Structures are given as structure tokens and as C-alpha cells.
Amino acid sequence: MEPGALKDGVMNQDLRRLTFQDNSLDLIITEDVFEHVPEYREGFREVHRVLKRGGWHIFSIPYYFDVKTRDLFDMKEGKLILQEPIEYHGDPVRGDIPCFAHFGYDLLEFHRSIGFDIRIEWARYSEICKFGVFDCYTLIARKR
């Protein structure tokens, strides 16, 4: 489907090339999506582009506090080159989806460098046990 097209009332978008106008949205929520976006840096830049000043991106991702972000694929001449064995995350709708990155502590500085203030929210232990969201955190970014 073309980005921006609707199917069954759901809009298709490519986070790397959003169809929204600059500075047009107040809030974007993504849940366990960005680790599955090739060229995720472009995706975060696009989110910043379409948010209004003071707008929010609230997103959850697997996050590792003790390592730098690690790309599991590399892009060369428009093609994905495998860096490590493919890691898949299960999706009840689409099945197994390849993971493109393991996000680490440098992701916060990347967000600051493109114009976000950002913080991490921790789930309570009871939520972690109930929902099984181990090593997954919610990040809250606000466009400066």
C-alpha cells in the first residue's frame, strides 16, 4: 500500500518517510516498532519533523542501559547487509518480524542532538510480570 493510504480505517505509514506535513502533529505513539525499522534514525528524524514544537513522541522499545546501540544490519547501496544472525520478534498479526537494532544508552543523546528532550519511564515490577515486557521501556520525547 502507498504511504498515507487507508485500509479498513487504518492509515499505512513508513516511519522513514511520513506523509504528514511539517510541524502538524501534537502526539505520536509507537509501541515496540522502532527496532523493526531499517534506517531507524531517519524514522526518529521524521517523527521530529512532523511534530509541532512542544509535541510528544511516546514510544516503547527494548532498551539496554549498559551498551551502545548496535545495528544488526547495515545498508549498502540501498540493500540490507546482515551483520549478525537474524533476530525475530513475534507479532500475533504478521508473524515473525526481523529486528534491525538493539538500542542502548547513546539513543538518548541521538534524540537530544536532533531536537528532543527525552526521558525513560520504568514499568512497575507487577506490570512487568503481568505483561511480560522484560527489557522493554517507555521513552518520552518532547520536541524543543
N, CA, C and O of each residue as an XYZ file, in Angstrom:
576
protein
N       0.829     -1.183      0.000
C       0.000      0.000      0.000
C       0.873      1.246      0.000
O       1.980      1.250      0.539
N       0.368      2.271     -0.597
C       1.066      3.552     -0.601
C       1.026      4.173      0.799
O       0.014      4.066      1.492
N       2.115      4.820      1.219
C       2.063      5.545      2.487
C       0.945      6.592      2.464
O       0.778      7.318      1.485
N       0.194      6.652      3.548
C      -0.929      7.573      3.652
C      -2.263      6.952      3.256
O      -3.318      7.514      3.551
N      -2.230      5.792      2.586
C      -3.467      5.127      2.159
C      -4.134      4.450      3.351
O      -3.466      4.028      4.294
N      -5.445      4.353      3.296
C      -6.225      3.706      4.348
C      -6.654      2.309      3.928
O      -7.019      2.076      2.776
N      -6.604      1.380      4.883
C      -7.136      0.045      4.677
C      -7.905     -0.322      5.931
O      -7.347     -0.369      7.028
N      -9.195     -0.584      5.759
C     -10.059     -0.912      6.892
C      -9.962      0.146      7.994
O      -9.996     -0.182      9.180
N      -9.844      1.404      7.600
C      -9.800      2.510      8.553
C      -8.455      2.740      9.215
O      -8.343      3.580     10.107
N      -7.424      2.002      8.790
C      -6.088      2.146      9.360
C      -5.171      2.755      8.302
O      -5.103      2.273      7.171
N      -4.461      3.829      8.690
C      -3.571      4.507      7.751
C      -2.204      3.831      7.711
O      -1.602      3.573      8.753
N      -1.723      3.550      6.512
C      -0.394      2.993      6.302
C       0.627      4.133      6.283
O       0.424      5.139      5.604
N       1.709      3.975      7.019
C       2.788      4.955      7.018
C       4.125      4.228      7.056
O       4.242      3.149      7.636
N       5.117      4.825      6.438
C       6.505      4.375      6.552
C       7.179      5.385      7.465
O       7.299      6.556      7.102
N       7.618      4.960      8.640
C       8.197      5.892      9.600
C       9.413      6.625      9.053
O       9.789      7.670      9.583
N      10.027      6.106      8.018
C      11.192      6.773      7.431
C      10.794      7.878      6.454
O      11.615      8.725      6.101
N       9.534      7.869      6.021
C       9.041      8.846      5.037
C       7.569      9.137      5.317
O       6.697      8.757      4.536
N       7.300      9.802      6.417
C       5.919     10.078      6.807
C       5.255     11.030      5.816
O       5.919     11.901      5.253
N       3.961     10.872      5.601
C       3.236     11.701      4.637
C       2.630     12.951      5.280
O       1.992     13.743      4.586
N       2.810     13.142      6.558
C       2.257     14.303      7.250
C       3.100     15.546      6.976
O       4.294     15.455      6.689
N       2.461     16.697      7.070
C       3.141     17.978      6.876
C       4.087     18.260      8.043
O       3.902     17.732      9.139
N       5.092     19.087      7.805
C       5.987     19.543      8.864
C       5.166     20.187      9.985
O       4.174     20.870      9.727
N       5.589     19.963     11.221
C       5.006     20.641     12.384
C       3.481     20.530     12.435
O       2.801     21.513     12.728
N       2.943     19.354     12.155
C       1.491     19.214     12.042
C       0.837     18.366     13.132
O      -0.386     18.398     13.267
N       1.604     17.614     13.908
C       1.019     16.704     14.895
C       1.452     17.070     16.314
O       2.566     17.545     16.537
N       0.552     16.838     17.261
C       0.861     17.081     18.671
C       1.432     15.858     19.363
O       2.186     15.986     20.327
N       1.080     14.668     18.882
C       1.440     13.440     19.581
C       1.601     12.292     18.589
O       0.792     12.118     17.678
N       2.656     11.521     18.786
C       2.856     10.271     18.050
C       3.174      9.202     19.091
O       4.023      9.399     19.960
N       2.485      8.072     18.990
C       2.729      6.941     19.886
C       3.126      5.744     19.029
O       2.413      5.375     18.096
N       4.260      5.145     19.349
C       4.671      3.908     18.690
C       5.019      2.900     19.784
O       5.661      3.238     20.778
N       4.588      1.674     19.583
C       4.786      0.647     20.599
C       5.558     -0.520     20.002
O       5.064     -1.227     19.124
N       6.768     -0.708     20.488
C       7.626     -1.816     20.048
C       7.715     -1.878     18.528
O       7.515     -2.933     17.925
N       8.018     -0.737     17.918
C       8.074     -0.628     16.461
C       9.479     -0.286     15.971
O       9.953     -0.887     15.007
N      10.150      0.663     16.612
C      11.374      1.224     16.030
C      12.510      0.228     15.880
O      13.364      0.412     15.013
N      12.550     -0.820     16.693
C      13.602     -1.829     16.496
C      13.392     -2.614     15.212
O      14.279     -3.350     14.781
N      12.220     -2.463     14.597
C      11.902     -3.160     13.350
C      11.972     -2.244     12.130
O      11.559     -2.631     11.037
N      12.489     -1.037     12.313
C      12.562     -0.058     11.222
C      13.997      0.003     10.709
O      14.898      0.439     11.426
N      14.210     -0.440      9.450
C      15.544     -0.224      8.888
C      15.761      1.286      8.800
O      14.811      2.025      8.543
N      16.945      1.740      9.001
C      17.230      3.177      8.992
C      16.370      3.901     10.039
O      15.764      4.933      9.751
N      16.328      3.351     11.240
C      15.510      3.900     12.324
C      15.868      5.345     12.655
O      15.010      6.094     13.122
N      17.107      5.752     12.426
C      17.485      7.154     12.685
C      16.657      8.098     11.816
O      16.210      9.151     12.271
N      16.460      7.703     10.562
C      15.604      8.505      9.671
C      14.183      8.550     10.212
O      13.518      9.582     10.127
N      13.714      7.442     10.765
C      12.382      7.406     11.346
C      12.239      8.381     12.508
O      11.243      9.100     12.599
N      13.223      8.408     13.390
C      13.160      9.352     14.510
C      13.233     10.794     14.010
O      12.569     11.671     14.562
N      14.025     11.046     12.980
C      14.085     12.397     12.400
C      12.743     12.791     11.783
O      12.319     13.942     11.883
N      12.082     11.826     11.147
C      10.769     12.097     10.559
C       9.741     12.414     11.635
O       8.936     13.330     11.471
N       9.760     11.673     12.724
C       8.850     11.952     13.828
C       9.090     13.386     14.313
O       8.139     14.133     14.542
N      10.343     13.762     14.467
C      10.665     15.129     14.894
C      10.137     16.148     13.885
O       9.590     17.177     14.280
N      10.291     15.883     12.614
C       9.861     16.811     11.560
C       8.361     17.091     11.631
O       7.943     18.242     11.505
N       7.555     16.062     11.828
C       6.100     16.246     11.749
C       5.471     16.711     13.068
O       4.325     17.159     13.085
N       6.218     16.605     14.165
C       5.672     17.087     15.435
C       5.739     18.607     15.504
O       6.681     19.227     15.010
N       4.725     19.190     16.124
C       4.742     20.616     16.424
C       5.752     20.860     17.547
O       6.099     19.941     18.288
N       6.214     22.087     17.665
C       7.071     22.438     18.793
C       6.296     22.145     20.080
O       5.147     22.559     20.233
N       6.935     21.431     20.995
C       6.272     21.008     22.226
C       5.508     19.704     22.078
O       4.929     19.212     23.047
N       5.498     19.127     20.856
C       4.816     17.864     20.616
C       5.566     16.694     21.239
O       6.750     16.797     21.559
N       4.860     15.586     21.403
C       5.386     14.431     22.125
C       5.467     13.189     21.240
O       4.563     12.910     20.452
N       6.558     12.455     21.387
C       6.659     11.095     20.847
C       6.815     10.179     22.053
O       7.822     10.234     22.759
N       5.822      9.345     22.283
C       5.861      8.370     23.361
C       6.028      7.015     22.706
O       5.205      6.605     21.888
N       7.102      6.318     23.070
C       7.386      5.052     22.382
C       8.013      4.045     23.321
O       8.719      4.394     24.266
N       7.733      2.783     23.033
C       8.363      1.701     23.778
C       9.293      0.948     22.838
O       9.015      0.769     21.652
N      10.402      0.518     23.414
C      11.404     -0.247     22.669
C      12.145     -1.147     23.657
O      12.187     -0.852     24.851
N      12.725     -2.234     23.170
C      13.703     -2.932     24.008
C      14.909     -1.999     24.153
O      15.362     -1.416     23.168
N      15.422     -1.858     25.355
C      16.479     -0.880     25.624
C      17.495     -1.493     26.567
O      17.129     -2.107     27.569
N      18.765     -1.330     26.252
C      19.853     -1.918     27.029
C      20.720     -0.789     27.578
O      21.382     -0.082     26.818
N      20.713     -0.623     28.886
C      21.381      0.502     29.532
C      22.900      0.407     29.507
O      23.575      1.431     29.612
N      23.449     -0.778     29.372
C      24.884     -0.972     29.552
C      25.680     -1.072     28.256
O      26.885     -1.320     28.301
N      25.046     -0.888     27.109
C      25.765     -0.975     25.829
C      25.300      0.143     24.899
O      24.227      0.717     25.081
N      26.126      0.438     23.902
C      25.724      1.375     22.862
C      24.756      0.677     21.909
O      24.697     -0.551     21.848
N      24.012      1.474     21.180
C      23.108      0.936     20.171
C      23.915      0.112     19.172
O      24.993      0.514     18.737
N      23.368     -1.045     18.822
C      24.048     -1.930     17.873
C      23.124     -2.215     16.708
O      22.029     -2.750     16.884
N      23.576     -1.852     15.514
C      22.834     -2.170     14.302
C      23.058     -3.638     13.958
O      24.195     -4.108     13.923
N      21.967     -4.359     13.706
C      22.073     -5.772     13.355
C      22.194     -5.973     11.850
O      22.554     -7.054     11.384
N      21.887     -4.904     11.085
C      22.025     -4.891      9.630
C      22.782     -3.623      9.253
O      22.848     -2.674     10.035
N      23.342     -3.613      8.069
C      23.968     -2.413      7.535
C      23.326     -2.134      6.181
O      22.878     -3.063      5.510
N      23.276     -0.885      5.777
C      22.732     -0.513      4.462
C      23.892     -0.175      3.532
O      24.714      0.689      3.838
N      23.951     -0.863      2.394
C      24.957     -0.560      1.374
C      24.279     -0.558      0.022
O      23.696     -1.552     -0.410
N      24.371      0.591     -0.636
C      23.766      0.745     -1.963
C      22.294      0.369     -1.950
O      21.795     -0.270     -2.876
N      21.594      0.777     -0.873
C      20.162      0.537     -0.777
C      19.766     -0.878     -0.406
O      18.580     -1.211     -0.419
N      20.738     -1.720     -0.074
C      20.437     -3.106      0.291
C      20.869     -3.372      1.723
O      21.895     -2.871      2.184
N      20.069     -4.167      2.416
C      20.401     -4.547      3.781
C      21.431     -5.662      3.785
O      21.266     -6.680      3.113
N      22.488     -5.460      4.545
C      23.546     -6.448      4.690
C      23.508     -6.938      6.145
O      23.607     -6.142      7.079
N      23.367     -8.229      6.320
C      23.279     -8.829      7.642
C      24.608     -8.693      8.379
O      25.659     -9.058      7.852
N      24.556     -8.160      9.611
C      25.748     -8.030     10.448
C      25.852     -9.199     11.436
O      26.950     -9.626     11.792
N      24.714     -9.701     11.865
C      24.642    -10.759     12.868
C      23.513    -11.699     12.468
O      22.751    -11.379     11.555
N      23.383    -12.844     13.121
C      22.241    -13.707     12.810
C      20.930    -12.942     12.984
O      20.806    -12.114     13.886
N      19.964    -13.215     12.130
C      18.689    -12.502     12.177
C      17.969    -12.832     13.479
O      17.837    -13.994     13.864
N      17.511    -11.785     14.138
C      16.709    -11.928     15.353
C      15.277    -11.556     14.983
O      15.032    -10.496     14.407
N      14.345    -12.423     15.314
C      12.941    -12.160     15.017
C      12.175    -11.908     16.308
O      12.447    -12.518     17.342
N      11.214    -11.000     16.225
C      10.279    -10.770     17.319
C       8.908    -11.197     16.827
O       8.515    -10.866     15.709
N       8.184    -11.924     17.649
C       6.869    -12.424     17.258
C       5.811    -11.338     17.255
O       5.820    -10.444     18.101
N       4.908    -11.421     16.306
C       3.783    -10.499     16.178
C       2.540    -11.345     15.935
O       2.530    -12.150     15.004
N       1.487    -11.187     16.745
C       0.311    -12.045     16.575
C      -0.422    -11.832     15.256
O      -1.197    -12.694     14.839
N      -0.192    -10.701     14.592
C      -0.873    -10.414     13.330
C      -0.022    -10.819     12.135
O      -0.516    -11.462     11.208
N       1.258    -10.444     12.153
C       2.109    -10.648     10.978
C       3.153    -11.744     11.130
O       3.924    -11.990     10.203
N       3.191    -12.393     12.261
C       4.184    -13.444     12.459
C       5.517    -12.873     12.905
O       5.563    -11.846     13.582
N       6.596    -13.535     12.529
C       7.935    -13.109     12.937
C       8.400    -11.918     12.111
O       8.268    -11.900     10.888
N       8.951    -10.918     12.810
C       9.425     -9.691     12.169
C      10.895     -9.509     12.523
O      11.253     -9.611     13.697
N      11.770     -9.241     11.531
C      13.187     -9.064     11.852
C      13.436     -7.806     12.675
O      12.785     -6.778     12.491
N      14.380     -7.916     13.572
C      14.813     -6.798     14.408
C      16.063     -6.196     13.762
O      16.974     -6.929     13.379
N      16.112     -4.873     13.638
C      17.221     -4.201     12.968
C      18.220     -3.566     13.925
O      19.325     -3.212     13.514
N      17.848     -3.415     15.208
C      18.757     -2.747     16.140
C      18.472     -3.175     17.572
O      17.353     -3.541     17.931
N      19.526     -3.114     18.372
C      19.418     -3.204     19.822
C      19.764     -1.812     20.334
O      20.899     -1.362     20.177
N      18.807     -1.127     20.942
C      19.025      0.252     21.369
C      19.723      0.306     22.719
O      19.383     -0.431     23.645
N      20.712      1.200     22.810
C      21.483      1.371     24.022
C      21.522      2.818     24.473
O      20.773      3.668     23.991
N      22.422      3.070     25.417
C      22.456      4.358     26.101
C      22.664      5.559     25.192
O      22.240      6.661     25.540
N      23.296      5.386     24.048
C      23.545      6.515     23.142
C      22.287      6.996     22.423
O      22.302      8.068     21.818
N      21.205      6.232     22.477
C      19.964      6.655     21.826
C      19.435      7.958     22.428
O      18.852      8.779     21.720
N      19.636      8.145     23.723
C      19.177      9.379     24.369
C      19.923     10.583     23.809
O      19.309     11.609     23.517
N      21.218     10.472     23.658
C      22.000     11.581     23.101
C      21.633     11.830     21.641
O      21.594     12.981     21.206
N      21.365     10.776     20.882
C      20.915     10.962     19.499
C      19.646     11.810     19.474
O      19.542     12.750     18.686
N      18.687     11.484     20.332
C      17.442     12.253     20.373
C      17.695     13.710     20.746
O      17.097     14.613     20.161
N      18.561     13.939     21.696
C      18.884     15.324     22.068
C      19.524     16.058     20.891
O      19.269     17.244     20.682
N      20.345     15.359     20.132
C      21.044     16.001     19.005
C      20.106     16.411     17.880
O      20.433     17.314     17.110
N      18.940     15.765     17.767
C      18.005     16.144     16.702
C      16.893     17.065     17.199
O      16.015     17.447     16.425
N      16.923     17.427     18.495
C      15.991     18.429     18.981
C      14.916     17.958     19.925
O      13.879     18.608     20.058
N      15.142     16.835     20.587
C      14.194     16.341     21.585
C      14.781     16.479     22.986
O      15.995     16.403     23.175
N      13.901     16.682     23.965
C      14.200     16.393     25.357
C      13.604     15.011     25.580
O      12.514     14.727     25.083
N      14.292     14.150     26.312
C      13.839     12.763     26.400
C      14.097     12.197     27.785
O      15.074     12.543     28.451
N      13.192     11.315     28.202
C      13.371     10.614     29.466
C      12.828      9.193     29.317
O      12.100      8.879     28.376
N      13.205      8.345     30.277
C      12.775      6.946     30.286
C      11.850      6.723     31.466
O      12.102      7.210     32.568
N      10.776      5.981     31.227
C       9.850      5.587     32.289
C       9.985      4.081     32.497
O      10.007      3.310     31.538
N      10.072      3.680     33.743
C      10.175      2.278     34.089
C       8.804      1.738     34.451
O       8.013      2.425     35.097
N       8.521      0.517     34.037
C       7.298     -0.158     34.452
C       7.483     -0.669     35.879
O       8.600     -0.970     36.301
N       6.398     -0.760     36.603
C       6.444     -1.379     37.924
C       6.654     -2.881     37.758
O       6.296     -3.458     36.731
N       7.236     -3.503     38.771
C       7.519     -4.928     38.709
C       6.259     -5.733     38.418
O       6.304     -6.700     37.657
N       5.131     -5.343     39.018
C       3.883     -6.079     38.795
C       3.442     -5.992     37.324
O       2.887     -6.949     36.785
N       3.691     -4.844     36.680
C       3.354     -4.698     35.257
C       4.271     -5.559     34.393
O       3.839     -6.156     33.407
N       5.535     -5.611     34.780
C       6.489     -6.423     34.022
C       6.057     -7.889     34.060
O       6.049     -8.565     33.032
N       5.700     -8.371     35.243
C       5.266     -9.766     35.371
C       3.956    -10.013     34.635
O       3.802    -11.034     33.964
N       3.019     -9.089     34.756
C       1.698     -9.270     34.150
C       1.762     -9.242     32.626
O       1.128    -10.061     31.959
N       2.533     -8.292     32.072
C       2.545     -8.101     30.619
C       3.762     -8.711     29.933
O       3.805     -8.766     28.704
N       4.743     -9.166     30.690
C       5.912     -9.806     30.098
C       6.754     -8.869     29.267
O       7.205     -9.249     28.187
N       6.982     -7.650     29.737
C       7.734     -6.661     28.956
C       9.149     -6.500     29.503
O       9.571     -5.390     29.828
N       9.866     -7.587     29.603
C      11.222     -7.557     30.118
C      12.142     -6.832     29.144
O      12.051     -7.028     27.932
N      13.029     -5.994     29.680
C      13.985     -5.201     28.896
C      13.297     -4.263     27.910
O      13.924     -3.843     26.938
N      12.046     -3.926     28.128
C      11.326     -3.007     27.253
C      10.912     -1.809     28.101
O      10.363     -1.964     29.192
N      11.177     -0.633     27.593
C      10.943      0.583     28.363
C      10.160      1.576     27.526
O      10.128      1.497     26.298
N       9.527      2.516     28.220
C       8.800      3.586     27.540
C       9.661      4.831     27.600
O      10.118      5.240     28.667
N       9.876      5.430     26.430
C      10.634      6.663     26.339
C       9.685      7.786     25.964
O       8.789      7.609     25.139
N       9.887      8.929     26.569
C       9.011     10.070     26.330
C       9.881     11.205     25.816
O      10.730     11.735     26.533
N       9.650     11.569     24.550
C      10.457     12.608     23.904
C       9.547     13.800     23.577
O       8.441     13.634     23.063
N      10.039     14.993     23.886
C       9.302     16.224     23.615
C      10.136     17.106     22.690
O      11.304     17.381     22.962
N       9.522     17.542     21.596
C      10.224     18.383     20.629
C      10.448     19.771     21.230
O       9.515     20.424     21.697
N      11.726     20.206     21.205
C      12.061     21.549     21.697
C      11.567     22.604     20.749
O      11.757     23.795     20.996
